[in-house]
Amino acid sequence: MSAMPRESPVDSRQEILRTAARLFQQRGYDATSMNDVAAALKLSKGGLYHHFQSKDEILFEIMNHAMDLTQERVLNPVRGIANPEERLRTLIRLHIEVVLSPRDREITVMLHENHPLPPTLRRRINARKKEYVHFLENLMAEVQQARQAKGKVSPRAAAFALLGMLKANNLAPQFTELIFGGILA
């Protein structure tokens, strides 16, 4: 038996991203080192640096992948739905499915770990997040107009509420407040 660490050729970048996302989620970004990521993957530190130059780059790629998943599994499927209300219902359902999906921990990391990225990388991720928020905000405004509703909550606040409430740790209180404060008020 060889004591050499395995250098796995099988989709290793994706494996690194998934493992790093899990570690960032469990320990926090700051408390996780490149050594921790390499050890969890049974990779040498050099093997890890072969794929990613820094922890920042790993975090950026996780967040970017999360935005790709959101584009592919939420935005693309709803764009073809003509009825705004049906589009919004479908978007909410798909968004929740993506965020709560156990195989996509990258989403959770993206929601919780925005601060450590260097400014240039943070701007790129924030631009993608803004596009998503604007899409959601415009869709909510469209539904509000179609229903001729004078909602208590602005479409922008509602868009941020949907994104904010999906940080899994405060899902229940947020939904409860939404139901009792918004619908049953």
C-alpha positions as CSV (number, residue, x, y, z in Angstrom):
1,M,0.0,0.0,0.0
2,S,1.3,3.4,-1.0
3,A,1.4,6.2,1.6
4,M,1.4,8.8,-1.1
5,P,-1.7,11.1,-1.1
6,R,-4.0,10.4,-4.0
7,E,-4.1,13.0,-6.8
8,S,-7.6,12.3,-8.1
9,P,-8.2,13.2,-11.8
10,V,-12.0,12.6,-11.5
11,D,-13.7,15.9,-11.7
12,S,-11.3,17.1,-9.0
13,R,-12.1,20.8,-9.2
14,Q,-15.8,20.1,-8.4
15,E,-14.8,17.7,-5.6
16,I,-12.5,20.4,-4.1
17,L,-15.3,23.0,-4.3
18,R,-17.8,20.7,-2.7
19,T,-15.4,19.7,0.1
20,A,-14.3,23.3,0.7
21,A,-17.9,24.4,0.8
22,R,-18.7,21.8,3.4
23,L,-15.8,22.8,5.5
24,F,-16.5,26.6,5.2
25,Q,-20.1,25.8,6.2
26,Q,-19.1,23.7,9.2
27,R,-16.1,25.7,10.5
28,G,-16.5,29.1,8.9
29,Y,-14.4,30.5,6.2
30,D,-11.8,32.2,8.4
31,A,-11.3,29.1,10.5
32,T,-10.7,26.8,7.5
33,S,-7.2,26.7,6.0
34,M,-5.9,25.4,2.7
35,N,-4.3,22.6,4.7
36,D,-7.7,21.6,6.1
37,V,-9.2,21.5,2.6
38,A,-6.2,19.4,1.3
39,A,-6.3,17.0,4.3
40,A,-10.1,16.5,3.8
41,L,-9.5,15.6,0.2
42,K,-6.4,13.5,0.9
43,L,-4.6,15.7,-1.5
44,S,-1.2,17.2,-1.0
45,K,-1.1,20.9,-0.5
46,G,0.7,21.2,-3.8
47,G,-2.1,19.1,-5.4
48,L,-4.6,21.6,-4.1
49,Y,-2.6,24.6,-5.3
50,H,-2.4,23.0,-8.7
51,H,-6.2,23.6,-9.0
52,F,-6.6,26.8,-7.0
53,Q,-4.1,29.6,-6.1
54,S,-5.8,30.7,-2.9
55,K,-8.7,30.2,-0.5
56,D,-10.3,33.4,-1.9
57,E,-10.3,31.8,-5.4
58,I,-12.0,28.7,-4.0
59,L,-14.6,30.8,-2.3
60,F,-15.2,32.9,-5.4
61,E,-15.6,29.7,-7.5
62,I,-18.0,28.3,-5.0
63,M,-20.1,31.4,-5.1
64,N,-19.9,31.6,-8.9
65,H,-21.0,28.0,-9.2
66,A,-23.9,28.8,-6.8
67,M,-25.0,31.6,-9.1
68,D,-24.6,29.2,-12.1
69,L,-26.9,26.7,-10.3
70,T,-29.4,29.5,-9.6
71,Q,-29.4,30.5,-13.3
72,E,-29.7,27.0,-14.5
73,R,-32.3,25.6,-12.0
74,V,-34.3,28.7,-11.2
75,L,-34.1,31.5,-13.7
76,N,-33.8,29.6,-17.0
77,P,-36.9,27.3,-16.2
78,V,-39.1,30.2,-15.2
79,R,-38.3,32.6,-18.1
80,G,-40.6,30.6,-20.4
81,I,-43.6,30.9,-18.2
82,A,-46.0,33.6,-19.6
83,N,-48.2,34.1,-16.6
84,P,-46.4,36.4,-14.1
85,E,-48.1,34.8,-11.0
86,E,-47.3,31.3,-12.2
87,R,-43.7,32.4,-12.9
88,L,-43.4,33.8,-9.4
89,R,-44.8,30.7,-7.7
90,T,-42.5,28.5,-9.7
91,L,-39.5,30.7,-9.0
92,I,-40.1,30.6,-5.2
93,R,-40.5,26.8,-5.3
94,L,-37.4,26.3,-7.4
95,H,-35.3,28.8,-5.4
96,I,-36.2,27.0,-2.1
97,E,-35.4,23.6,-3.7
98,V,-32.0,24.8,-4.8
99,V,-31.1,26.4,-1.5
100,L,-32.2,23.4,0.6
101,S,-30.7,20.8,-1.7
102,P,-28.1,18.8,0.4
103,R,-25.9,18.3,-2.7
104,D,-25.5,22.0,-3.3
105,R,-23.9,23.3,-0.1
106,E,-22.3,26.0,-2.2
107,I,-25.5,28.0,-2.0
108,T,-25.4,28.1,1.8
109,V,-21.8,29.2,1.7
110,M,-22.7,31.9,-0.9
111,L,-25.4,33.2,1.4
112,H,-23.3,33.3,4.5
113,E,-19.8,34.1,3.4
114,N,-19.8,37.2,1.4
115,H,-17.4,39.4,3.4
116,P,-14.0,37.7,2.9
117,L,-13.7,38.1,-0.8
118,P,-11.3,40.7,-2.2
119,P,-13.1,43.7,-3.7
120,T,-12.7,42.7,-7.4
121,L,-14.1,39.2,-6.8
122,R,-16.8,40.5,-4.5
123,R,-17.9,43.0,-7.1
124,R,-18.3,40.3,-9.7
125,I,-20.4,38.1,-7.4
126,N,-22.5,41.0,-6.2
127,A,-23.2,42.0,-9.8
128,R,-24.6,38.5,-10.4
129,K,-26.7,38.7,-7.1
130,K,-28.1,42.1,-8.1
131,E,-29.2,40.7,-11.5
132,Y,-31.1,38.0,-9.6
133,V,-32.6,40.5,-7.1
134,H,-33.7,42.8,-10.0
135,F,-35.3,39.9,-11.9
136,L,-37.2,38.9,-8.7
137,E,-38.2,42.5,-7.9
138,N,-39.5,43.2,-11.4
139,L,-41.5,39.9,-11.3
140,M,-43.1,40.8,-8.0
141,A,-44.0,44.3,-9.3
142,E,-45.5,42.6,-12.4
143,V,-47.6,40.3,-10.2
144,Q,-48.6,43.2,-8.0
145,Q,-49.8,45.2,-11.0
146,A,-51.6,42.2,-12.5
147,R,-53.5,41.8,-9.2
148,Q,-53.9,45.5,-8.8
149,A,-52.6,45.0,-5.3
150,K,-51.4,47.7,-3.0
151,G,-49.1,45.4,-1.0
152,K,-47.8,46.4,2.4
153,V,-44.3,45.3,1.3
154,S,-42.5,46.8,-1.7
155,P,-41.3,44.3,-4.4
156,R,-37.7,45.1,-3.5
157,A,-38.3,44.3,0.2
158,A,-40.1,41.2,-0.8
159,A,-37.3,40.1,-3.1
160,F,-34.7,40.6,-0.3
161,A,-37.0,38.9,2.2
162,L,-37.1,35.8,0.0
163,L,-33.4,35.7,-0.4
164,G,-32.7,36.5,3.3
165,M,-35.2,34.1,4.7
166,L,-33.5,31.3,2.9
167,K,-30.5,31.2,5.2
168,A,-31.6,27.9,6.6
169,N,-31.0,28.7,10.2
170,N,-33.8,31.3,10.4
171,L,-36.2,29.8,7.9
172,A,-39.0,28.9,10.3
173,P,-39.2,32.3,12.2
174,Q,-39.1,34.2,8.8
175,F,-41.9,32.1,7.3
176,T,-44.0,32.4,10.5
177,E,-43.5,36.2,10.5
178,L,-44.4,36.3,6.8
179,I,-47.6,34.4,7.3
180,F,-48.8,36.2,10.5
181,G,-47.5,39.7,9.6
182,G,-48.3,39.7,5.9
183,I,-51.2,37.3,5.1
184,L,-53.1,37.1,8.4
185,A,-52.6,40.8,9.5
